[in-house]
């Protein structure tokens, strides 16, 4: 687990010492991602340089140092992540004069022997990497299937940049920060910037399961080498299993999850696990306890506010499984310490307030371990979110509403008229306009996808914080219905394509890397993803219970009384804190002068939301946190 950065200048014949000195300054910004070692590499003729920071997990010796050249010298790689099936990859390679036992070396030799894309399809791991071919002067960037590891790239100031986080580009004199209006509109709607966009104009996020090829510092090819749509489509087209085979599927999932956990315990440093007491993390920890050779260390965060606190449940699960459990209570003072670090840690504004407990949990775990397993991905794969129930119930009525029987262009015009700002219409009329807009989203190709996004958005159209912008169709829009015909299944697929990589995995990567901690996610192993899609609906949802199959597996190891309860998110009492101990942090960011200084948001709308929150209006904290994160980012990146 590491961080890398690099650039490719259009001009050539740059002095190598200059390239190295510059890229090393860039890599220094990633020190937390890799506190154990630093190295660099440059091709002075091409004008290309790699910088690297290492968090040593496997092969702690110099044999694991990066950037790494292949044994022939033909390829050079900068690799961030872990490959868990290196043993299988070694078998394909035959007799190689190995320097060490790092997964980087195995990955690199496999790429040289078989090519990038064939290697990618054989990997079980989380990764983002850059490979330079010295023979063809071609750069290839690639990212793992579901987006566990980040990779940004793009041309700014005439220089092609690539790396783990945009902050690493800032030391380069050609790099400048200008906000992309399209990415800003994405952020205001979703609370994160969805790939392929990035908030800095000129940059992009490489999509999960994507690769790009670059020649002469220009992208010449971008392709999707894997998508969850593939897994969903295969399951849809496969012959249906008879109900009596349900037990066989449960046993198959048990065995594959156990194997996934065991592979993710390979390490030369201490390993632990995050434990919330919920179904997903409890199942991961219970499997760890079965396959681990030593005691399992578990870590959890609690809150004094009972409606947010699961620590007592985590403690009971830990006691039952016999783990060495570590628990810490979190309060507003802890949050205040972390708030000033968010723009530097997350690079882009990030509107999910659960970033705060995740950061604290990562720092807490790092005091004793260097790697931690998590239960992330269980909800998206096994249909765990309550919102799936809500949308699935509402969708038929919305789809068949009166909005579908009037000309779309007429409805859009009426909606736009009714959704005008407060001075031009009453709140009730504006709310109706916003509702009409959402219902109109239920028409045409990709209708369910648009409707779901509208339901997930932080702001109604009538409360627009930025200039209105159309939402462009994603490359997969219109293809989901054939891959996942059911409404609930399509929602899962949407989340695997968007919310999982852009919110959940982004949050975990930045939080853990800021603490120099590696997080591993057993649920996201390729064979688990494929198997999850092949399960009949009755094993994912039964008798109103989501994640039925995971409940069955956990019940073999933990009493149901310890986990059969309403689902809780990993949230914080941010609403109460913003009216109290965090108000003096929030108020300057939401001041009219501060809002107008950067000019990205409509200050009147923001001020209205802030005043409503202070007056006790419920749930406004979910709308305020993305705004606060954006303003804090602007203060750090645009000042």
N, C-alpha and C positions, 0 to 999 in steps of 0.2 A: 504494500500500500504506500503510495507516494504521491508526488505531484510533479508535473513537468510543464515546461513552457518552451516556446521557440518562435523564430521568425525567419522569413525568407525575403530578402530584399531583391528588388528587381535588378539593381545594379550588381555587378560581379566584381571579382578581383579585390574584395575588401581584405584588409589585413586580418589574419586569423586572430591575432591577439586582441584586436578591437571587437571582433564578433564575440569572442569568449568573455571578455570583460563585461560587455553589455548584457549578454544572456545570463551571466552569473548574477548580476544585479537584479535581473528580472526573476530569476529562480529564488533569490533570497526572500521575496515576498511570500513564498510558499513554504517557509521554514516549518510552520506548524504541521503541514501535511507530511513533511519528511525531516524530522529533527536529527536523524542519526548520521546523515552523510550528504554530501553535495558533490556534483560533478557536471561536466559540460563537454560538448563536442561541437565541432564546426567544420563545414566545408567552405573554405575561403573562396574557391573558384566559383561556386554556385551562389555564395552569399547567404548560406543557410546555417542556423545554429540551434542546438538543443541545450536546454538547461534542466537540471534534475535535482530534486530533493528526495531523500530516501527515508522511509520508515521501515526499518529492518524487521521482517516477519519470518521469512524463510531464507536459509543460507545467509547467516549474518556476516560471512566473510567477504573479502574483497571480490570474490568470484561472482557475487551477486550485484556488483556495482553497475549503475547505469549513468548515461547512455551506454548500451552494450552493442558491440560489433559481433556479427556471426563469425564462425570459425574461418570461413573463407574470406571474410572482410567485405563481402558483397552488400550486406545489409547492416543498418544501424537502427536500433529501436530505443524509444523512450516509452515505458509501459507503466501504467498506474492500475493496480488491481491485484487480483489473485486468480490463478487457474487451479482448479481443484482436481482435475483428471490428468495431471502430468504423467502419471504412470502409463496410462493408455496411449498418450501421445508419444512417449519414448519408444513404445513397442513398434510404432510405425516407422521409426527413424533408423533402426538397425544400429550399426557400430559407429558411434560418434565419440570423438575424444572430449568428453565433458570436462569442463573446468570446475564445476561445482554442482549443486543440486537445486538451484533456483528455478522457479517456474518461468522466469523471464528467458533464461537460456533455452529451455525446452520449447517455449513458444516461438522464439526467434528461429531456431533451427527447423522447426516444423514449417514455418512460413517460407523459408528458403527452399525447402525440399518440395512443398506441395502448393505453395501460393497462399495469398492472404485469405481469399474467400473460402476455399476448401478447409483451411485451418479454422476459420471463424465458426463454421458449422459443426466442428468437432469439439468446440470448447464448452466446458462447464465452468463458468467463472463470472466474475465481475471485472470489467476492464474498459479502459480507453487507452489507445496507443497511437504512436506516430512511427512509421517505418520509412526510412530513407534508403532508396536503392541507388547505390553508387554507380551501377552500370548504366542505368537509364536516366539518372537524375530525376526520379519521380518520387514524390512524397505521398504516402497513403495514410489516412486517418481512419480509425475504426472505433466503434463503440459497442458495448455489450447489448444483449437482446432487449432487456427491459429498462436500461438506463440507470444502473446502479452507480456508475462512475461518469463524471461529466467530461465534456470536451467542447470547447469553444474554438471558433476559427473565423477568419474573415480578413478583408483588406481595409486598412485604415491608414491614411497618409501615404499611400503608395507602397506599404509594406504588408506582406501576408503574415498574420499572426495565428498561432495555434497553441492550445494549452489547457490545463485543468481549470483555471479560473482567470477571468479577465483582469483581476488586479495585477497579475504578473506581467501584463503588457504595459502598464503605466510608466515604468522607468524608461521605456524606449522613447527617444525624442520625437519619433514620427507619430506616436499614438496620442489621440485626443478624444475627448468624451463629448459626444452629442447624442441627445436622446432621440430614439426612433419613435415617431408618433404612433405607428402601428403597434409596436411592442408595448407602448404605454397604454393604449386602449385595451390590449390583451390583459395587462396587469390590473387595470381598474376593474375589469369584469371578473377576473378569476382569482386575483390575489397572488398570481405568479405569472411569469412570462413564459408562455408555452413554446416549446420547440416548433419549428426551427428558428424562431425569432430570438433576439437578444436585445436588451434595452439600449445598448450602445450601438448607434448607427454604424453599419459596416460589418458588424459581427453577427454570427449565427451560432446556434447550438446544433451540433451534430445529433441527429435523431437517434433514439434507441434502435439497435439493429441496422444501423446505416454505416456506410463508408463513403469517403470521397478520395478521389485521386487528383493530385495537383502536379502540374508541370509548368516550369518557368513562372512560378509563383502565382499561377491562375488555376482555379478549379476547372478540370476538364471533364470530370464525371462524378456524379453522385448517384448512389443506388441503395436500395433497401435490401439487405442480405437476409433479414429475418423480420417477421412481424407476428404478434399474437393472432393476427387474422389467419395466418397459416394454420396454427393449432386449432382454432375454432372451426375453420372450414373443414379440416380433416375429420374432426369429430362429427360435424354435421353430415358429412358424406359417408361416414363409416356405417356399416350395418348395426342396427340397434340391438343392444343386449337385452336379454330377457330379465325380468325382475329377480328370479332366483340367483342371478349372478352378482347381485349387489354385494353379498358377503365377500365374494372373491375380489371385487374392486376395493373394498375396505381393506382387505389384507394386503393387496398390492400397494395401496397408498401408504399403509403402515410401514411396509418394507422399504419403499422408496424414500419416505421421509427420514426413516432411521439411517439409511445409507447417505442421504444428503447431509444430515447433521454430522455423521461420522467423518465425511470428507472435509467438512468445514472446521474440524478440530485439529487438522494438520497444521502445526506451527512450531517454531523454535522459541516462542515467547509465551507468557501466561495468557490463558483464555478464560473468559467469563460469559455472562449472558444478562441481557436486560429482562426484567421480570415485572410486568404490570399486574399480574394476577388474572388477566384476561385469557381467553381460550388460546390464542395463537402463541403468545410468549410462554404460557404454561406448558403447552404441548412441546415446544422446542426444548425447554428446560428439562421436561420429563424424559425426553429422548436422550438429551445430553447425559443425564444421570445414569441412564442405562448403558451407554457406550463409553463413557469417559473412564479412564484408568484411575483418576484421582478425584478429589472432592470438587464439586462444581460451585463456583462463586457466582452469586446472583446479585443484581443491583436494582433498586427501585427508588422512586421519588414520591413523597407524600405532601399533602397540603393541609393546613389547619381548617380550611373551608371544606366541610364534609361532602358537599355535592361534587367536589372535584377529586376527592381522595380515594384511591384504591389501595393504599399501602397496606392496610390491614389484611386485605385479600391476598396480596402478594406474599405477605409474611406467612399466612397460613399455608399457602401452596408450597412455599420454600420449606416450612417445617415438615410438611407431609413428605416431600421429596428428599429431605435431608441435605439440602444445599447449605453452603456457608453464605448466609444472607447479609447484605449490607443495605441499610436504609437511611435516607436523609430526608428531612422535612424542608420544604421550600416556602419562602415568604417573599413579600415585595422587596425587601432589602436585597435578597439574592438576585431578583429580577433587575433591580436598578443597576447593580454592578455589571450585568451582562448587556444592558441596553446600548451602551455606548460602543460596544464592540460589533454590533450586528452589521452595519454597513461594510465593515472590513471583512467579516467572516463570510457573508452571503454574496458579495459582489454586486448582485442585483437586489432591488427591494423584494422582500419576501413577506407575504401577508398572512401567514399561518402562525398564530400566536403560540402554538405548541412548540415552536422553535425554542422557546425559553426553557421549559422543563427538559427538552431534549439536550440542549447545551449543558445544563447543569448535570443531568444524568451522565452524559459523556465524560465530563470532567471528573465526576465522582468515581466512575468506573476506572478511569485512567490512573487513579491513585494506586490501583492494585493489579490491573491487567492491561494488556496492549491490544487484545482482540476481544470483541463482544459479539455474540450471536443475538439476533433479534427475530421477532415474529412478523416483520413487515411483509406485506404481500398476501397474507391470508384472507383479508377481506375482499380484495379484488379478484382473487382466484376462486374463492369458495362462497361468494355472494353474501358477504357479511354486513354490508352497510344498510341501516334502516331506510335510507333514502330510496333504495331500490324498491321497497314495498310501496312507498308513497307514489313514486312516478309510475310504477306498473299499474297501480289502481287508478291514477288520474288520467293516464294517457288515452284510453279509449274514449272517454268523455270529451277530452280536449280535441282529439283528432276528429271527432264527429260533431264538434260545436258549430254554431252558426258562422264562425269565422271561416270555416272551410267551404261555405256555400256562397260567399260573396267574392267578387273579383279581388284578387290579391292586391293589385295596385290601388284599388279604392280603399281597402282595409288599411294598407300601409299609410296612405295619405291621412285617413281619419285618425289613426293611431298617433302619427307624428303631430297632428294638430292638437290632439287631446293631451299629449305628453309634454306640452310646453312648460317652461319654468313657472314658478309660483305666481309671479306678477301677471301672467297671462292666463291663469286658470286656477280653479280651486284645487286643493289637495285631492279631493274625492275624484274630480274629473281626471287629474293627472294619473291617479292610481288606475282608473279605468283604462286610460290610454296605454299605460304600461302593460296591463293585463291583456289588452287586445293585441299588442305587439307580441307578447309571449304566445298567445293562441295562434297568431298568424305564422309563427315559426313552426307550427305543426303541419304545414302544408309543403308539398313538393319533395324532391329528392333530399335525403338526409334529414328529414323532418324531425325524427326522434332525437337525433344528435343535437340539433339546434335547440329543441325544446328542453332537453336535459341541461344544456349549458345555460340557458336562460334561468332555469330553476336553481342552478348552482351559483349564479352571479351574485356579487355583493350589492350591486346597485341596479335599480330599475332604470329603463330608458329615460323616464322623466326626471331622474336624478343625475343625469350624465355629468361626470366630473371633467370630461375632456370633450373636444370637438367630436361630433358623431362620426364614426367610421364603420364601414361595412365589415362584417366578419367574413374573411375569405374562406372559401371551401378548402378543407384539408384534402390531402391527396387520397385519403381513404374514404372520404365522404361518398356515400352511395354504394360502397362495397360491403358494408357491415351487415345489411339485411340478409344477404345470401350466406354469409359466414356464420351468423348467429341470428336465426329467424325470430327467436323469442325476445320479448321486450327486455326482460331481466338480463338475459345473456348479452344483449347488445349494450346495455348499460355497463356491465362488467368489462366488455371489450373496450368501450370508450374510456373507462377509467384506467385500464391497462395501457392504453395508448397515450393518455394525457395526465390524469391526476396522479397516477403512481410515479412516473418518472419526474414530472415537473413540480410536484408538491412533496409527496412522502419521501421519495428517495433523495431528492435535493436537500430536504431538511436534514435527513440523517447523515448524508455525506458531509455537508458543511459543518454540522455540529460535531460529529465524531472527529473529523480531520482537524478542526480547530483545537481539539484536545489531544491530537496525535494518537488517536484511537481508531483501530480498524473495526468496522461493523460488517458482519456477514449475515446473509439472509437465506436460510435453508429452503424456504418456500419457493424461491425463485430459480431453483435448479431446472434446467430444460425439461427433464423427464417429469417433474412435478407439474409444470405448466401444461404439458401435453396431456397428462393423466387427468388433471382437473377439468380440462375441457371435454374429455371423453366421458366424464361421470354423468349419469342421468340426473335430471333436475331433482328427483326425489332424494338424492344423496347430498345435494347442496342445500335444498330447502324442503323441510317436511313438517307438517302440522304447524305451520307458522314460524318455525325455528330455522334461522339461517345457519349456515356452516354445520349442517347436521352431521356430515361424515367426520369433521374435526371433533365435534362433541363426542362422538362415539369412540374415537381413538383416545381422546383425553380421559374419558370415563374409565378406560382400562387401567389408568395410572393414577388418577386423582378423583376423590369423591365428588359426585355431581354438585353436592351442596356448596362446594368451594368455587364453582364457576358458573352455575346456572343462575344468572341474574341479568338485569338489563345492561346493555352495552354502554360503556363509558368511553368517550374519546380522551386523548391525552391532552386535555386542555388546562388552562390556568384561569383563575378568577380575575381576568383582566378588566372586566367591567367595573367591579368594585375597586380595584387598584387604581384605575384611571380617574375615578372620582375622588380618591384619597391619596395614598402615598406616592402614586406615579403622576399625579396631576401636574406637579411642577416640572416634570420632564416633558409631558405632552403639550402643555399650554404654549410654550414658545414655538413649538413646531407647527401649531395650528393657528398661530397669530396671523392676522390679515397681512401684515408686512412680510412675514416669512413665506406665506403662500404666494404672494404676488412677486416675491423676489425671484423665484425660479420659474413662475408662470406656466407650470404644467397642469395645474388643477384650477377649477373654478372656485375661487375663495368663498363666494357667498354660499355655495352648496355645502362646502366643507364646514364652514362656520355654523350653518344651520344644524348639521348632523352633530357637531360637537355640543352645541347648546342643548339639543334634544337629549343627548346622552347625560349631560350634567343634570338635566331635569328629571332623570330617571326613566327615560323611554327604554324599554327592554330591547336587548339584542343589538343595540347600536355599536357595542364594542367590536362586533364582527365586521362592521363597516369601517370603523375607525382605525383598527390595527393596520390594515394595508396602507391607509393614508399616512399614518405615522411612520411606517417603515419606509415609504417613498420619500417623505420629507427628510427623514434622518439620512437616507442614502444621498439625496441631493446636497445636503449640508456637507457631506464627506467627499462626494465625487464631483460636484459642480462648483464648489466654492473656490 
